[in-house]
Amino acid sequence: MNAFTPTPRSRLRRKPERAHYDRGAIHAVLDAHFICHVGYVVDGQPYVTPTSYWRDGDRLYWHGSSASRMLRHLRDGAPACVTVTHCDGLVLARSGFHSSINYRSVMAFGTARALEDEASKLAAMKAFVERLTPGRWDELRPVTKQELEATTVIGMDIDEAVAKVRSGGPVDDEDDYGLGVWAGVVPLGVAVGEPEPDRRLKPGVPTPDYLKDWRLG
């Protein structure tokens, strides 16, 4: 199927015209960044934890210290909600009521579980490194057994998901278009700076090509 089937928990009720359930739109939003927020419940208390993530097909991954409360809770199979948001611009209308923000977001639901075998964990960790910096994994010192044991990698199959997107300019009340108030969009984005070498970098080590034109997505 090319689209997720919405259910009461994922169907967009307010501004339904902004909803996208097709996998292409959802994957595009997910692949344009690497920071998400993971929502889960421990003993009746809801938590939301920011972390880095990566995607492989309809599966999301994230990782961290094996001592993490979030990861210890999720490792044996627990429902989770993962959200990703991009802020693309300030939409300034002629009234505060109609002012808005241009954005792209995804809300994904599934059951999170830890990867147990070493081969799967290493493959997932390699995929994350290659997702951000293609070609870097083979340059790095190999992961030690101790490091692997100290790291938990979580995978979550996306059972259902929805993307919500707002784009374009302000939509004002018809009578307000004649007001002498500036209206429009202030674009927002992520600026990528020049790579800064570590102060203890071995002399003669050049900046890798994959960092010279690095960008998100």
Secondary structure, DSSP 4 states (H G I P E B T S, - for coil): --BPPP-TTT---SSGGGEE-BHHHHHHHHHT-SEEEEEEEETTEEEEEEEE-EEETTEEEEEEETT-HHHHHHTT-EEEEEEEEEEEEEEE-SSTTT-EEEEEEEEEEEEEEE--SHHHHHHHHHHHHHHHSTT-GGGSPPPPHHHHHTEEEEEEE-SEEEEEEE-SS----GGGGGSS---EEEE--PPP------TTPPTTPPPPHHHHT----
